[in-house]
Amino acid sequence: MLRLLPWLATVALTVYAVVDCIQTEDSRVRNLPKLLWILLVLLFPLVGPIAWLIAGRPSNANPGQGPRRQGSPPRGPDDDPDFLRRL
């Protein structure tokens, strides 16, 4: 069982990296085109996923969670000054 653990961890990391890469928008992928990242992750099972997580994945996984930009609509009722005034 203990010999199986590193293999399972490598497979799980590879599957996670491939799914994460596929779900990431093309415009947010860093350093290489998305297709090359997928090939890198699949061809190099340990090095590829680690490289994706460090160098290819967008630096901010949830762009809507950052500070609100000027002129952008509020994210929720508690961020909307008009809604808060009406309470």
Backbone bond lengths (Angstrom), bond angles and torsions (degrees), N, CA, C in turn:
res aa  C-N    CA-C-N  psi(-1)  N-CA   C-N-CA  omega(-1)  CA-C   N-CA-C  phi
1 M - - - 1.457 - - 1.532 111.12 -
2 L 1.317 117.05 -40.00 1.462 120.39 -177.59 1.530 111.32 -68.00
3 R 1.338 117.18 -29.91 1.463 120.41 177.38 1.520 111.40 -71.74
4 L 1.307 117.51 -22.72 1.458 122.62 -178.23 1.532 112.19 -81.53
5 L 1.319 117.13 -23.40 1.464 122.13 -175.29 1.538 113.99 -60.73
6 P 1.337 120.33 -48.34 1.481 118.50 178.19 1.528 112.82 -61.43
7 W 1.315 117.22 -37.72 1.462 120.98 178.67 1.526 110.38 -64.46
8 L 1.336 117.00 -44.97 1.469 120.60 179.14 1.526 111.61 -64.68
9 A 1.321 116.53 -38.89 1.470 120.14 178.35 1.524 110.91 -64.46
10 T 1.321 117.39 -39.61 1.458 121.36 178.35 1.531 110.97 -65.85
11 V 1.318 116.72 -43.40 1.465 120.38 178.68 1.528 110.48 -64.09
12 A 1.335 117.02 -43.53 1.466 120.70 179.94 1.528 110.78 -63.49
13 L 1.323 117.66 -42.40 1.463 121.28 179.20 1.530 110.67 -64.71
14 T 1.329 116.70 -40.57 1.459 120.71 179.17 1.527 111.22 -65.48
15 V 1.320 116.65 -44.52 1.469 120.10 179.18 1.525 110.10 -63.03
16 Y 1.327 117.44 -44.18 1.466 121.02 178.91 1.529 110.62 -59.76
17 A 1.332 117.06 -45.77 1.465 120.79 -177.41 1.528 111.32 -66.13
18 V 1.328 117.48 -39.97 1.468 120.24 179.51 1.529 110.33 -65.13
19 V 1.324 116.74 -46.40 1.468 120.27 -179.81 1.527 110.21 -63.58
20 D 1.325 116.72 -43.31 1.464 120.72 179.59 1.529 110.47 -62.72
21 C 1.311 116.88 -41.70 1.466 120.94 179.52 1.526 111.17 -65.58
22 I 1.313 117.35 -42.70 1.465 121.07 179.86 1.523 110.97 -63.91
23 Q 1.328 117.46 -38.76 1.464 121.01 -176.82 1.524 113.52 -79.93
24 T 1.316 118.12 -14.02 1.460 121.27 179.70 1.525 109.60 -77.49
25 E 1.321 116.31 136.89 1.465 121.05 178.37 1.531 109.87 -63.13
26 D 1.318 116.14 144.35 1.465 121.32 -178.54 1.527 112.07 -56.84
27 S 1.307 117.37 -37.66 1.459 121.03 -176.10 1.529 113.13 -72.58
28 R 1.332 117.84 -16.70 1.458 120.78 -177.23 1.527 113.54 -98.34
29 V 1.332 117.91 -9.12 1.465 122.01 -179.36 1.527 108.38 -72.24
30 R 1.340 116.40 135.92 1.461 121.09 -176.71 1.531 111.68 -101.33
31 N 1.323 116.00 150.77 1.466 127.88 167.96 1.519 116.93 70.92
32 L 1.301 121.30 -36.44 1.466 123.62 179.26 1.521 108.97 -138.36
33 P 1.325 117.32 159.43 1.472 119.09 172.97 1.536 110.42 -64.61
34 K 1.297 114.69 154.57 1.469 121.46 -175.88 1.529 112.31 -57.33
35 L 1.320 117.79 -43.50 1.457 121.31 -178.78 1.533 111.51 -61.57
36 L 1.325 116.96 -39.77 1.462 119.72 177.67 1.527 111.66 -66.39
37 W 1.331 117.21 -36.68 1.464 119.38 176.33 1.529 111.05 -63.08
38 I 1.315 116.19 -42.52 1.469 119.27 179.64 1.526 110.14 -62.46
39 L 1.329 116.91 -44.52 1.460 120.01 178.19 1.524 111.87 -63.24
40 L 1.318 117.15 -41.48 1.462 121.47 178.70 1.524 111.20 -61.36
41 V 1.318 116.57 -43.83 1.466 121.08 -179.77 1.519 110.69 -65.32
42 L 1.333 117.55 -39.92 1.463 120.32 -177.81 1.527 113.09 -77.14
43 L 1.326 118.23 -33.75 1.465 120.97 -177.38 1.529 113.18 -81.12
44 F 1.320 117.53 -27.98 1.464 121.81 -179.60 1.528 108.55 -123.21
45 P 1.341 117.00 87.19 1.464 121.90 -168.22 1.528 116.73 -56.72
46 L 1.288 121.07 -30.82 1.461 119.48 179.80 1.524 111.57 -102.21
47 V 1.322 116.32 -43.69 1.466 121.02 -177.65 1.527 111.26 -71.60
48 G 1.327 117.37 -40.26 1.462 121.71 -178.19 1.522 113.90 -59.81
49 P 1.347 118.53 -52.63 1.468 118.57 179.04 1.530 113.66 -62.39
50 I 1.326 116.40 -37.57 1.472 118.70 178.41 1.526 109.95 -66.33
51 A 1.339 117.07 -40.70 1.469 120.12 177.27 1.521 110.91 -63.27
52 W 1.341 117.65 -39.55 1.464 120.78 178.32 1.520 110.60 -61.98
53 L 1.319 116.93 -46.03 1.458 120.28 -177.44 1.521 112.04 -66.41
54 I 1.329 117.41 -31.87 1.468 120.52 -177.93 1.525 112.18 -88.53
55 A 1.341 117.28 -46.05 1.464 119.94 -169.14 1.519 115.40 -112.00
56 G 1.316 119.50 -17.98 1.450 119.57 -174.10 1.500 115.07 -107.52
57 R 1.299 116.73 -30.28 1.453 121.77 -177.43 1.530 110.69 -68.61
58 P 1.326 118.13 144.31 1.466 119.43 177.01 1.523 110.77 -58.14
59 S 1.327 115.80 142.43 1.464 119.58 -175.97 1.522 112.30 -66.00
60 N 1.332 117.81 -31.10 1.455 121.38 177.74 1.521 107.17 -116.38
61 A 1.343 116.99 105.41 1.466 120.87 -174.55 1.522 112.32 -63.91
62 N 1.341 118.17 -31.47 1.459 122.37 -179.68 1.521 109.60 -119.93
63 P 1.328 118.46 93.31 1.460 119.43 -175.61 1.524 113.23 -63.92
64 G 1.303 119.04 -25.08 1.458 121.39 179.65 1.512 114.16 -77.33
65 Q 1.314 117.63 -8.45 1.452 120.56 -177.58 1.528 113.08 -89.24
66 G 1.309 117.63 -8.17 1.462 120.94 -179.22 1.516 111.36 -77.33
67 P 1.338 117.47 -176.27 1.455 120.19 178.51 1.521 111.39 -63.84
68 R 1.311 115.74 148.79 1.456 121.33 -177.22 1.516 110.20 -74.52
69 R 1.336 116.39 133.44 1.458 121.22 177.94 1.522 109.99 -82.92
70 Q 1.319 115.67 154.00 1.456 121.91 179.14 1.515 109.75 -62.09
71 G 1.306 117.90 128.76 1.448 122.29 177.08 1.517 113.94 89.79
72 S 1.319 118.63 -6.30 1.464 119.45 178.68 1.530 109.03 -85.54
73 P 1.321 117.34 150.49 1.461 119.62 -178.27 1.530 111.07 -68.84
74 P 1.328 117.93 152.69 1.460 121.20 178.79 1.528 110.71 -62.63
75 R 1.326 116.36 149.65 1.458 120.67 -179.36 1.520 111.97 -82.31
76 G 1.295 118.65 -28.97 1.454 121.39 -178.71 1.510 110.27 -152.38
77 P 1.336 117.97 173.32 1.465 120.12 -177.38 1.524 113.01 -62.08
78 D 1.316 117.83 -33.10 1.460 118.94 -179.02 1.523 112.65 -73.37
79 D 1.346 118.68 -12.10 1.456 122.22 176.06 1.522 112.58 -97.22
80 D 1.315 117.67 -4.26 1.451 122.45 -175.72 1.535 109.30 -97.15
81 P 1.352 117.86 110.91 1.470 120.34 -177.01 1.520 112.48 -61.93
82 D 1.356 118.27 -34.69 1.460 120.52 178.97 1.529 111.02 -64.61
83 F 1.307 116.61 -41.42 1.465 120.52 178.41 1.526 110.49 -64.43
84 L 1.305 117.27 -41.49 1.457 120.57 -178.35 1.535 111.22 -67.96
85 R 1.340 117.64 -33.37 1.455 120.09 177.91 1.518 111.83 -66.34
86 R 1.336 116.35 -32.71 1.461 119.87 -178.61 1.524 113.66 -76.25
87 L 1.296 118.77 -10.94 1.476 120.93 -179.27 1.510 112.12 -73.14
